[in-house]
Amino acid sequence: MQSNIYKIITASGTGTGFLLRDQKVIVTNYHVVQGCKDVALEAHNKHRYLAKVIFVNPETDLALLKTTMPMNDGVKITLNPALDINTTEKVYIHGFPFGLPYTVTEGIVSSAKQMMGQRYYLQTDAAVNPGNSGGPMLNSRGELMGITTSKFMDADNVGFGIPYTDLLDEMRGLKISEATYHVKCNSCKTLIKEASEFCVNCGNAVDKSVFENFELSYFATFVEDALKELKMNPILARAGRDFWEFHQGSALVRIFVFKNDYLIATSPLNKLPQQNLEPLFKLLLTRPVAPYSLGISDNHIYISYRVHLSDIFSNQADKIKKNITQLALKADHLDNFFMDKFGCEMAAEAKEV
């Protein structure tokens, strides 16, 4: 089941999505991808893939994505039109709460048709947290019961999902042949491709902001220009607002703002060995990788780079971009060096290459 479920990563944060293999689409919440037409999918093996948002309906909080990633055979999530959901039935919440690795929580259906506002929701006592949004609520047979959407912030054991029947309604008769962004008019069901304040078919009012892309900050544009020098698509490196996390070879690299003052680029390289420490410490203290720093935290070796944010507006800007790019390449070299030279085990965050 895990191979069907993905962390969805945007410039605003993370959520969850899942593959309906028969329909060849990724399903998630609209609010997970809001402001984005291109997002990153991260699989359980840490591989990332690009996906295009092809359909959104803000009213139902549903979105569909297309991707060119390979679709594995095996166990799949099924959409059963005849599924009957009963109160107290077991339900399993799959997703990435708080951006953590893949997690499953178990509960029961507290209410199969809980009315909130003008819509019905599936209510559960299973743990639902930020990051679970857009993930599947499944029964023990792998059938979709709902799409996780929210919880009451001040209440425990009260989570909600969009009933699977709402997804069936959205997909019934849906034919999208191109990977283009479409917004559904809830009045006449027309799919709108061009930004407009009114439906081109029936004239119903449309929120034009639904067509808008999230605007990157100057700082984000600066960092992503540096990442392009690594021949990567920066969308695949995003991990939230003004935060990036990606693997360069085997090394995990993180870039972020610290206390609104400093730009930090860092990578956990290796665990400290249990012996042969003296020559390793001597090497670390010689600062052999300037302008970067080597340090130790929690028995791990790190390489880091820090500049004041004001410096990116100075005549040093191009040099800083180059230093960001080079840190990623240096990290990928050093984790192998410390393993071969000193017997240091790779960091837990490392990726097999």
N, C-alpha and C positions, 0 to 999 in steps of 0.2 A: 504493500500500500504506500509505503514511504516514497517510492519512486514516482508517484503521481502528484506529489505535493511539493510546492515550491515557496521559498521566501521571495516576496516581491519587494524590490528595493527601488526607491525613488529619491529625488533630491529633498523630499520632505520627511521621509521616514521609511518604515518597513511594515509589511503586512504579509498575508498568506494568500496563495492561489492554488487551484488544483486543476488537474488535467481531466477532461472528459475525452477519452481517447476515441470513442466512436464518433463524436462530433468534431474532433480535432481542434478544440479550443481550450484555453485556460479561463477559468471562471474566478472572479474575485468581487470585492465590493467596489462601487464607484468611488467611495471616499478614500480608498487605498491608493488609487491611481489619479485622483483629482488633480488637474493642472499638468498632467503628463500625457503625451501621446506615444512615447517610447519609454520602456522601463527595463530593468534587469530582473531576471529570474535566477535564483541560486538553488541548485539541486542539493540533495543530501550529501553528495560527494564533493561539494564546494565548487563545482564547475558552474560558471555563469553563462547565461544566454540572453540575447536581446529579444524583446517581445514588443509588438505593436498593439496599442489599444485600438480595437476596431469597432466597438459598440459600447455605449454607455446609456444608462437610464438613471439619472439622479433621483427620480421619484421612488424607484424600487431599490436604489442603492446597489445596482448590479452593473458589472462590466465584463466584457469578453475580450480576450487577447489572442493574437496569433503569433506563433513563433516557428522558427525553422529548426529548432533543436530536435534531435532524434527522439522518437517515442518508443519506449521499450515495450516488449511483449510481457505477458505475465498478468498478475492480479491487477484489476482496474476498478475504478469507481463507476458504478452503474446508476443510471437515471431511470428508475422504474415508474412509469406513469400510473401504475395501479397500486403503488405502495400505500398502505394504511398505517398511520402512526397513532399509537395509543399512549395515553398517560401512564406513567411509571415504567414505560419501556426504556431499556438501556440505550444511551447515546454516547458516542465517542467524538470528542473535539480534537481535531488534528490541526497543528499549526506551529507557529514560531513566536510564542509569547515573549514580549520585551526584546524581540530580535534574537532570542536564544536559539540553540539548535532545535531540531524537530522534536516535538513533544505531543503526547497523546494524554488527554484527561478523560475520565469516565464519570458519567452521571446518569440521571434519569430525565425523561421528559416530564417536566412539571405541568406544562399545559401545551397541548398540540395546537390550540388556536387562541392565543392571548391577544386581545385587542389593545392596541396602543395607537392613539391618533385615529387615523382612518384605515389602518392596515392591521392584518393579523400577523403574529410572529410565533415562532416555536420557542417556548420558554424551557430552560433547563437549569438544574442545580449544579451542573459541571463547571469546573473552573474556566472562566473566560477572562482573558487579559489583553491589554493593548498588544498588537502584533498577531493575535488570533484572527483579526478581522479578515474576512474573505476566504477563510478556510472551510473545509467541509465538516459537517456534522453527519456522521455515518452510523448506521446500525451494525450489528455484528456480522452481517453478510456483505458489508462493503457497499450498501445502497445509500444514496444521498438522501438525507432527511431534511437538511437545511444548509444554509450558508451563514456562518457565524458573522454577526454584525455589531453587537454591542453588549455592554453590561451596565447595571446601575453602579455608579462610582462609589456610592456610600452604602452599598449593600453587598453582603456575601451570598454566594450560591444563587445569584439571579442573573442569568445570561440569556441572550436572545439570538435567534437565527431567522433568516428569511426562509420561509417554507420552500421546499423544493418545487412545489406547484407554481410559485411565482417565476422560477427559472424556466420551467416548462412553457409557461405562457409567453415569456420573452423569446424563447427559441422556436416556438411553433411557427412554421412558415418562414423563418428568418433565412434569407439568402444574401450573403455578402461574399462577392467573388474577389474583391480586392482588399489589400491591407490598408484601408483608408478609415479614418476616424468617422464614426457615425453617431449621431445623437437621436434618440427616439422621441417622437412627439407622442405624448400620452393621450392626446385627444383623438388623432386619426391614425396613430401607429406608423406614420411615415418616418423613414430614416433620413435625417438631414445631414448633409455632408459639408455645406458651406456655413460659416458663421452668420447668424441672423437673429434678430429679435423676435421674429415671427416664423411659424411653420410655413414652408413654401406651398404646402398643400391646402391646409385649412385655416391658416391665419392665427392659430393659437399662439399665445405669448410664449417665448422661449428665453430662458436666462442665457444671455450671450456669453457670460463668463464661463459657461460650460465648455466653450470652444477654446478658451485661452490656455496657453502654456505657462507653467510656473516660471517666473523670471529669476534667473540666477543673479546672485550678488556679484559685485565687482571682484570680491575675493574669490568666489567660486569660479568665475571665469578665468581668473589668473591661474589658479591651481589646475584647472582642467586643460588649459593651454599647455602647461608643463607635462601633464599626463599624456597628451597627444604625441609627445616626442618619444614615448615608449611604444608607439604604434598600437595603442589601445583605444577603444571607444570609451570616453570618460563615463558614459552612462553605466557601464559595467563596473565602475569603481565606486559609484555613489553608495553611501551608507546612511544617508540622512542629511539634514540641513548643514551645510558647510562641514561635512565629514565624509571621508573617503576611506575605503578599506579594500585592498585587493592583493592578490598574490603575484609577485614578480618571480617567475620560476617557482621555487619551493618556498620563498620567504614571504610572510605576510607583512604588508606595509600599511600603516595607518597615518592619515594626515588630518589634522583638526586644529581648531582654534582653542587656545588655553586662556581662560579668564579674560577674554576679549582683548588681549594684548599681544599674544604670541602665536605665530604659526609654528606648529610642531609636526615634524615628520619622523616616524620612529618604526622600528621593526624588532620584534623578539626573535633572536637568532638561534640560540642553543641553550640547553641546560648546562649548568656547571658540572664538570666531571667529578668523580669521587676521589681522584688522585691526580698527580702531576699538575697541581694547582699553581705552584710557584712560578714556573716559566709562563704560564698563562696570565697570571696577575702582572708580571713584569711587562708583558706585551701590551696589556690593556692600559697600563699607566703611561706608556710612551706616546699616547695619542697618535697612532700610526695612520689614522684615516681622516685627518683634518680636511675640510671644515666640519666634519662630523665628530661625534663623541661616542666612545664605547663605554658602557657602564654595566653595572650589575644590579638587578632588583629581583627579589623573590627567587634567588638561585638561578636566574636566567641572565644571559648576556644580551644586551640591547645595543643597537646603533641608533643614534638620534641626531636630529638637526633642528635648531631653533633660531628664528629670526623675529624681530619685532614687526608687527603688522604695518607700522608706518614705513618700513623699509621697502615694501612692495610698491610704494609710490615714488621711490627715489631712483637715482641713476643705477642702482644695484639690482633693479627688477629682473633684467635678463639673466644676470648671474644667479639670482635666487631660483629662478625657474630651472636653470641648468642643474643647480645643486639638488633640487627636489628630484629631478629625473635621475641623476647619478646616484642618489641615496638608494633608490629602488634597485638599481643594477648592482651597487656595492653590497647590499643586503643579500642578494641572491648568490653572490660570490662568497661572502664571508661565512654563511651558515655551513657551506661545504668545506671551507678552509678550516674552521674550528672543529668540525667533525673529523676530518682527515688528520689534522696536525695534533690535536689534543684529545681526541676521543670524545668530544662533546656531543651528546645526543641532540637531535633536532628539537626545536621548540614544539610544544603540543599544537601550536597554530600552523605549523608548516604543512605544506601540501605536497603529496607525492607527485613526482614529475616523471 
